[in-house]
């Protein structure tokens, strides 16, 4: 997911180059040290044997394993349809309708405007996904469906997904680079000069970014302690969604919001302790004066050719012992992560301006910039965000 509301990383994207920076140093990927082909391991050879599959299906213990793996494979195969079911549930506002009251199918069909027979298929699918349930002829909201409409920004994110899905309609052409991703022009359109052509769209996705940023801020601030900070500066902080949460937790803490001038021109001064610092982290030095600098959902919006100079600028702006806090979804590296290495990796590839990085990659970049004592607290929800802290020695 892109950086928060109208943030400099997003606003800068109108002139951002295609991500052609260094590749992750993961064996088998471009830029990594050559690795000689190895033998297929024993368990994989077993999985490749159709005859053994047939034998295992007749064995009481092994058939559980094969069936579980079969279910997992089909879950992958049907993943797109599942996401489309969720999108339909969102667009017809089924969960909101059921949050107010339970309804039999005919009355629910009237409220959604769907033919009863087609709604029955949709509701059965939603029940299989545990979003709704049917009891005594009444369709009800299930706990998972209730959680879905409660998490800020989640519903808006699903409604935005068709842009990404159109880019992935032909994954072969997408991966070969034979198409111009629609998503690459989407965020500059929403938050750039063209936003005036569709004010409704701009407002809708500004709210999406603000909502999602609050969730990121909550998780980040549970992992880091700012009680001893003298001033916190959020670089590329948009209109201040992250610092707004910081201000609630630390009302006496001086804050600085650094972003492009036209972004700060629409930002609200939500705290008397807040200062605005207009500038571009691409072209300008980072202002001094803060002992804690935060980069929240900034790095994965940009290629290495932007990230490495940015980290060097942050290092130069911090005093000795000053801290840098990085918060964003991160790739799994040697242990691939389902959320980040599937969803976020392809999302940033479609944006054509950045990429997800593993904690180890980010650590190497930080150390190259001069940072020491790089640490990564255990993420509460890696699919929301992970956090890395580093200190200027």
Backbone torsions as a table, in degrees:
resi	resn	phi	psi	omega
1	UNK	NA	145.6	-178.1
2	UNK	-71.0	172.6	176.4
3	UNK	-59.9	166.1	-173.7
4	UNK	-65.5	-177.1	-176.8
5	UNK	-37.9	123.2	171.0
6	UNK	36.8	41.5	-171.5
7	UNK	-87.7	159.4	-173.6
8	UNK	-57.7	-37.3	178.3
9	UNK	-60.2	-36.7	178.0
10	UNK	-75.0	-45.9	-178.2
11	UNK	-64.6	-36.4	178.1
12	UNK	-67.0	-17.9	-170.6
13	UNK	-65.1	-16.2	178.6
14	UNK	-62.5	-25.4	178.8
15	UNK	-118.0	12.5	-176.5
16	UNK	-73.1	136.8	177.8
17	UNK	-74.3	162.0	175.1
18	UNK	-64.1	144.6	-177.9
19	UNK	-69.4	101.5	177.8
20	UNK	-125.8	24.5	-178.3
21	UNK	-74.7	-166.7	-177.0
22	UNK	-66.3	148.8	179.7
23	UNK	-92.4	157.1	178.4
24	UNK	-58.5	140.4	178.9
25	UNK	-84.6	67.3	177.9
26	UNK	-113.3	130.8	-178.1
27	UNK	-50.2	134.4	178.1
28	UNK	92.2	-7.0	178.9
29	UNK	-104.1	157.6	179.3
30	UNK	-57.2	138.4	179.0
31	UNK	91.6	-14.2	178.7
32	UNK	-84.5	162.0	178.2
33	UNK	-62.5	141.8	-179.6
34	UNK	-57.8	138.9	178.2
35	UNK	-125.0	129.8	179.4
36	UNK	-73.5	143.9	177.4
37	UNK	-58.1	142.2	178.8
38	UNK	-114.9	175.7	178.5
39	UNK	-78.0	149.2	174.6
40	UNK	-67.4	131.4	-174.7
41	UNK	-71.0	167.1	-171.3
42	UNK	-59.5	-47.9	-175.8
43	UNK	-68.7	-33.4	176.8
44	UNK	-68.0	-38.5	177.5
45	UNK	-61.5	-36.6	177.0
46	UNK	-64.4	-44.3	-178.5
47	UNK	-64.8	-24.3	179.1
48	UNK	-80.6	-6.8	-176.2
49	UNK	-95.1	112.2	177.8
50	UNK	-64.6	-35.3	-179.2
51	UNK	-63.4	-43.6	179.1
52	UNK	-66.3	-34.7	176.2
53	UNK	-59.9	-43.0	-179.9
54	UNK	-64.5	-38.4	178.8
55	UNK	-68.0	-45.0	-178.1
56	UNK	-62.6	-32.3	-179.6
57	UNK	-63.1	-22.3	-179.2
58	UNK	-96.0	-1.2	-179.4
59	UNK	-100.3	125.9	-173.5
60	UNK	-54.0	-38.5	-177.9
61	UNK	-84.7	-44.2	-174.9
62	UNK	-70.7	-28.4	-177.6
63	UNK	-67.3	-23.9	175.1
64	UNK	-66.2	-39.7	179.8
65	UNK	-65.9	-48.2	-177.6
66	UNK	-65.0	-37.3	178.7
67	UNK	-69.2	-39.5	178.4
68	UNK	-63.1	-41.6	177.9
69	UNK	-67.3	-37.0	177.2
70	UNK	-63.0	-42.1	178.1
71	UNK	-63.7	-40.1	179.7
72	UNK	-64.6	-40.8	178.5
73	UNK	-64.3	-42.5	-179.8
74	UNK	-68.8	-30.4	175.8
75	UNK	-61.7	-38.1	176.5
76	UNK	-67.7	-45.1	-178.5
77	UNK	-59.5	-39.6	-174.6
78	UNK	-94.2	7.2	-173.9
79	UNK	-57.1	-41.9	-178.2
80	UNK	-64.6	-40.9	179.8
81	UNK	-65.1	-39.2	177.9
82	UNK	-59.8	-44.0	-179.6
83	UNK	-66.0	-33.0	178.3
84	UNK	-72.1	-33.7	173.3
85	UNK	-61.2	-44.5	178.6
86	UNK	-62.2	-41.8	178.6
87	UNK	-61.4	-42.2	179.1
88	UNK	-64.2	-42.1	177.8
89	UNK	-59.4	-39.8	179.4
90	UNK	-68.4	-48.4	-175.4
91	UNK	-65.1	-33.3	178.0
92	UNK	-88.4	1.8	175.5
93	UNK	56.3	36.0	-178.2
94	UNK	-62.0	-43.5	-176.2
95	UNK	-66.7	-37.5	178.1
96	UNK	-67.8	-38.8	177.5
97	UNK	-61.8	-44.2	-178.3
98	UNK	-75.4	-19.8	176.4
99	UNK	-68.3	-25.1	180.0
100	UNK	-87.5	-35.2	-178.4
101	UNK	-168.3	158.5	174.2
102	UNK	-88.3	145.4	-175.4
103	UNK	-137.8	146.4	168.3
104	UNK	-71.8	161.8	-174.0
105	UNK	-57.3	-45.3	-177.7
106	UNK	-59.4	-42.5	179.8
107	UNK	-71.2	-33.6	176.7
108	UNK	-67.0	-36.0	176.8
109	UNK	-62.6	-39.4	177.8
110	UNK	-62.5	-40.4	-176.2
111	UNK	-75.2	-27.8	179.3
112	UNK	-92.3	-20.3	-177.0
113	UNK	79.3	14.7	179.5
114	UNK	-97.9	147.5	171.0
115	UNK	-59.6	142.3	-173.3
116	UNK	-59.3	-39.7	-177.2
117	UNK	-67.4	-37.3	179.1
118	UNK	-74.4	-37.1	176.5
119	UNK	-63.1	-36.1	178.8
120	UNK	-59.5	-41.3	177.7
121	UNK	-64.6	-44.2	-179.8
122	UNK	-63.0	-43.5	-178.1
123	UNK	-67.9	-37.0	177.6
124	UNK	-64.4	-40.8	177.5
125	UNK	-65.4	-42.3	178.5
126	UNK	-64.4	-34.0	176.4
127	UNK	-67.4	-38.0	176.9
128	UNK	-63.3	-30.6	176.7
129	UNK	-85.9	3.7	176.8
130	UNK	64.5	28.7	175.8
131	UNK	-88.7	-30.8	179.4
132	UNK	-137.8	171.9	175.3
133	UNK	-151.0	158.0	-179.6
134	UNK	-117.2	124.4	179.9
135	UNK	-132.2	121.2	176.7
136	UNK	54.1	40.6	176.0
137	UNK	82.3	1.7	-180.0
138	UNK	-112.5	130.6	175.1
139	UNK	-83.2	131.3	-175.1
140	UNK	-127.4	159.2	175.0
141	UNK	-79.2	129.0	177.1
142	UNK	-89.0	160.6	-179.8
143	UNK	-53.5	-38.7	179.6
144	UNK	-65.9	-40.6	177.1
145	UNK	-65.1	-37.4	177.3
146	UNK	-64.7	-41.9	178.6
147	UNK	-63.7	-36.2	-178.6
148	UNK	-60.7	-45.9	-177.2
149	UNK	-82.1	-4.5	179.2
150	UNK	-92.4	-33.4	-178.2
151	UNK	-69.1	121.8	-177.7
152	UNK	-60.2	132.4	173.6
153	UNK	85.4	-13.3	-174.3
154	UNK	-68.5	-43.3	-180.0
155	UNK	-65.3	-43.1	179.0
156	UNK	-64.4	-34.6	178.9
157	UNK	-64.0	-42.0	178.8
158	UNK	-64.1	-39.1	179.7
159	UNK	-68.1	-20.8	179.0
160	UNK	-86.5	-16.1	-173.6
161	UNK	-60.5	-30.0	179.2
162	UNK	-53.4	-27.4	176.5
163	UNK	-63.1	-47.6	178.7
164	UNK	-66.3	-41.3	-177.1
165	UNK	-63.6	-34.9	177.5
166	UNK	-65.3	-36.7	177.3
167	UNK	-66.0	-31.5	-176.8
168	UNK	-95.7	7.1	-179.1
169	UNK	-59.0	-35.0	174.4
170	UNK	-120.7	85.2	-175.1
171	UNK	-63.4	-27.7	178.9
172	UNK	-66.0	-50.1	178.2
173	UNK	-63.9	-37.5	178.9
174	UNK	-60.5	-48.5	-177.1
175	UNK	-70.9	-29.1	176.8
176	UNK	-76.7	-12.3	-177.3
177	UNK	78.8	23.6	-177.2
178	UNK	-87.1	-4.0	179.1
179	UNK	-124.7	156.2	174.4
180	UNK	-95.1	107.8	-175.1
181	UNK	-60.0	134.1	177.3
182	UNK	-63.6	-34.1	-178.1
183	UNK	-64.5	-27.1	-179.7
184	UNK	-62.6	-29.3	178.9
185	UNK	-102.6	-1.4	-173.5
186	UNK	-71.8	-52.8	-174.8
187	UNK	-70.1	-39.6	172.7
188	UNK	-59.7	-34.1	178.3
189	UNK	-66.3	-45.9	-176.2
190	UNK	-67.6	-41.5	-171.9
191	UNK	-108.9	-3.7	-178.6
192	UNK	-95.8	-161.7	-177.1
193	UNK	-60.7	-26.4	-177.6
194	UNK	-76.5	-6.5	-177.2
195	UNK	-58.8	-29.3	-178.9
196	UNK	-65.1	-18.3	178.6
197	UNK	-75.3	-21.0	179.8
198	UNK	-145.2	76.6	-175.5
199	UNK	-62.2	-34.3	180.0
200	UNK	-63.7	-42.6	178.7
201	UNK	-64.9	-43.4	179.8
202	UNK	-60.7	-43.7	-179.9
203	UNK	-65.3	-40.1	-178.6
204	UNK	-61.6	-44.7	-176.5
205	UNK	-86.0	-19.1	168.7
206	UNK	-63.3	-41.4	178.6
207	UNK	-66.9	-38.4	176.9
208	UNK	-58.2	-48.0	-178.4
209	UNK	-66.4	-39.0	179.1
210	UNK	-64.9	-44.2	-179.8
211	UNK	-63.7	-46.7	-178.3
212	UNK	-66.8	-33.6	179.5
213	UNK	-66.5	-32.6	178.0
214	UNK	-64.3	-40.0	178.1
215	UNK	-64.6	-42.8	177.7
216	UNK	-61.7	-43.2	-179.7
217	UNK	-61.9	-43.4	179.8
218	UNK	-59.2	-47.9	-179.3
219	UNK	-66.5	-39.3	-179.6
220	UNK	-62.8	-45.4	-174.5
221	UNK	-77.9	-9.1	169.1
222	UNK	-80.0	-18.9	-176.3
223	UNK	-101.1	-17.0	-177.9
224	UNK	-123.2	150.9	-178.2
225	UNK	-111.8	120.2	-178.5
226	UNK	-110.6	14.6	-176.1
227	UNK	-63.0	-30.9	-178.1
228	UNK	-95.0	1.1	-178.5
229	UNK	-69.9	145.1	177.4
230	UNK	-96.4	-34.6	174.7
231	UNK	-158.3	136.0	177.9
232	UNK	-111.3	129.4	175.1
233	UNK	-115.9	124.7	175.7
234	UNK	-98.0	113.8	-177.5
235	UNK	-90.6	129.5	-174.8
236	UNK	67.9	35.6	-170.8
237	UNK	-87.4	11.3	177.2
238	UNK	61.4	-135.7	179.4
239	UNK	-93.4	10.9	168.8
240	UNK	101.2	24.6	-178.4
241	UNK	-60.8	-41.6	-179.4
242	UNK	-68.7	-48.2	-178.0
243	UNK	-65.9	-25.7	176.6
244	UNK	-61.6	-40.6	178.2
245	UNK	-70.9	-39.2	176.6
246	UNK	-58.6	-43.3	-178.0
247	UNK	-62.7	-33.7	178.2
248	UNK	-69.0	-36.6	-178.8
249	UNK	-81.7	-33.0	-177.3
250	UNK	-130.3	74.1	-172.2
251	UNK	-63.4	-21.0	-179.5
252	UNK	-95.2	-0.1	-175.2
253	UNK	-82.5	122.8	175.7
254	UNK	-64.1	140.7	-175.2
255	UNK	-130.5	149.3	173.8
256	UNK	-131.9	132.5	177.5
257	UNK	-110.0	117.1	-178.1
258	UNK	-110.3	120.8	177.1
259	UNK	-165.1	-179.9	-178.1
260	UNK	-61.9	147.8	-177.2
261	UNK	-55.4	-42.7	-177.1
262	UNK	-71.5	-22.3	174.9
263	UNK	-74.0	-47.2	-179.2
264	UNK	-66.9	-22.0	-178.9
265	UNK	-65.8	-20.6	179.2
266	UNK	-109.4	5.0	179.6
267	UNK	-80.8	144.0	177.9
268	UNK	-90.2	142.7	175.7
269	UNK	-87.6	88.0	-172.4
270	UNK	-83.0	-6.0	-179.6
271	UNK	-144.4	139.9	175.4
272	UNK	-66.4	-14.6	179.9
273	UNK	-90.2	3.8	-174.5
274	UNK	-96.6	131.3	172.5
275	UNK	-114.6	146.4	175.0
276	UNK	-100.8	138.2	176.5
277	UNK	-129.0	94.9	-178.5
278	UNK	-73.5	141.0	178.2
279	UNK	165.3	174.7	178.2
280	UNK	-117.5	125.8	179.9
281	UNK	-71.8	-9.6	172.8
282	UNK	-76.6	-41.3	-168.9
283	UNK	-109.1	-23.3	-173.2
284	UNK	-112.3	156.6	172.0
285	UNK	-69.2	155.5	175.9
286	UNK	-80.2	131.3	-179.4
287	UNK	-60.2	149.5	176.3
288	UNK	-90.3	174.1	175.6
289	UNK	114.7	-17.7	178.6
290	UNK	-101.2	140.9	174.9
291	UNK	-97.5	-6.8	173.2
292	UNK	-133.1	124.9	176.0
293	UNK	-118.3	136.1	-179.9
294	UNK	-116.4	141.8	172.4
295	UNK	-124.2	99.0	-174.3
296	UNK	-105.3	111.9	-179.8
297	UNK	56.0	43.7	179.3
298	UNK	-108.0	-48.1	-171.0
299	UNK	-60.5	-44.7	-173.9
300	UNK	-73.5	-4.5	173.8
301	UNK	-85.1	-4.5	-170.9
302	UNK	-136.8	152.9	176.3
303	UNK	-74.7	169.1	-179.9
304	UNK	-58.7	-32.2	-178.1
305	UNK	-64.9	-18.8	174.6
306	UNK	-99.3	-39.6	-174.0
307	UNK	-66.6	-44.2	-176.6
308	UNK	-62.8	-47.1	175.1
309	UNK	-63.5	-34.3	179.0
310	UNK	-62.5	-45.7	179.6
311	UNK	-62.9	-37.0	177.3
312	UNK	-65.4	-39.0	178.2
313	UNK	-65.9	-40.6	178.5
314	UNK	-63.8	-42.6	178.5
315	UNK	-59.7	-42.4	-179.2
316	UNK	-67.8	-28.6	-177.4
317	UNK	-80.8	-21.4	-176.7
318	UNK	-85.5	148.8	172.7
319	UNK	-79.1	164.2	174.4
320	UNK	-54.4	132.3	-177.0
321	UNK	85.9	-5.4	178.3
322	UNK	-67.6	155.7	-174.9
323	UNK	-115.1	143.9	170.2
324	UNK	-111.7	131.8	177.1
325	UNK	-118.2	121.7	178.1
326	UNK	-110.5	129.4	179.9
327	UNK	-134.9	118.7	176.0
328	UNK	-173.2	169.0	173.8
329	UNK	-68.3	136.0	-175.3
330	UNK	-125.8	146.0	178.7
331	UNK	-68.1	162.0	-177.1
332	UNK	-85.2	-14.6	-179.1
333	UNK	66.3	-123.6	-178.8
334	UNK	-68.3	-17.6	176.9
335	UNK	-120.3	83.9	-174.8
336	UNK	-51.1	137.7	-178.5
337	UNK	-105.5	132.4	-173.9
338	UNK	-63.3	-41.9	-178.3
339	UNK	-71.4	-48.6	-171.4
340	UNK	-82.4	-40.3	-177.1
341	UNK	-81.7	-11.0	173.3
342	UNK	-104.6	-66.6	-173.0
343	UNK	-68.5	-62.7	-173.1
344	UNK	-66.2	-34.6	-179.7
345	UNK	-63.9	-43.0	179.5
346	UNK	-75.2	-31.7	177.7
347	UNK	-63.4	-49.0	-178.9
348	UNK	-67.7	-30.7	175.4
349	UNK	-65.3	-39.6	178.5
350	UNK	-68.5	-30.7	177.4
351	UNK	-68.7	-22.3	176.5
352	UNK	62.6	24.3	-179.4
353	UNK	-133.6	-9.4	-177.8
354	UNK	-157.0	-163.4	177.8
355	UNK	-165.4	156.0	173.3
356	UNK	-77.7	146.3	-179.7
357	UNK	-127.5	151.4	176.6
358	UNK	-80.7	159.3	175.8
359	UNK	-54.9	-36.3	179.8
360	UNK	-66.4	-40.3	176.6
361	UNK	-62.1	-45.4	179.7
362	UNK	-63.7	-39.8	177.8
363	UNK	-60.1	-43.6	178.9
364	UNK	-61.8	-40.8	177.7
365	UNK	-63.9	-41.2	180.0
366	UNK	-64.5	-44.0	179.9
367	UNK	-66.2	-36.0	175.9
368	UNK	-62.9	-34.1	179.6
369	UNK	-79.4	-8.4	177.2
370	UNK	108.4	3.0	-179.2
371	UNK	-78.3	152.7	177.6
372	UNK	-128.2	175.3	176.6
373	UNK	50.0	52.7	178.9
374	UNK	-79.7	126.5	-178.9
375	UNK	-137.1	157.5	179.2
376	UNK	-133.0	104.7	174.2
377	UNK	-62.6	152.5	178.3
378	UNK	-64.4	122.4	-176.6
379	UNK	-66.8	140.7	176.0
380	UNK	-73.8	-46.2	178.9
381	UNK	-140.6	91.2	-177.1
382	UNK	-56.1	-27.0	179.2
383	UNK	-74.0	-12.7	172.6
384	UNK	-93.7	-57.0	178.9
385	UNK	-168.3	157.5	168.5
386	UNK	-124.1	161.5	-173.9
387	UNK	-128.8	138.5	171.6
388	UNK	-126.4	133.0	174.5
389	UNK	-113.0	143.8	177.2
390	UNK	-143.7	155.0	-177.3
391	UNK	-122.0	141.4	171.5
392	UNK	-81.6	121.3	-177.4
393	UNK	-73.6	NA	NA
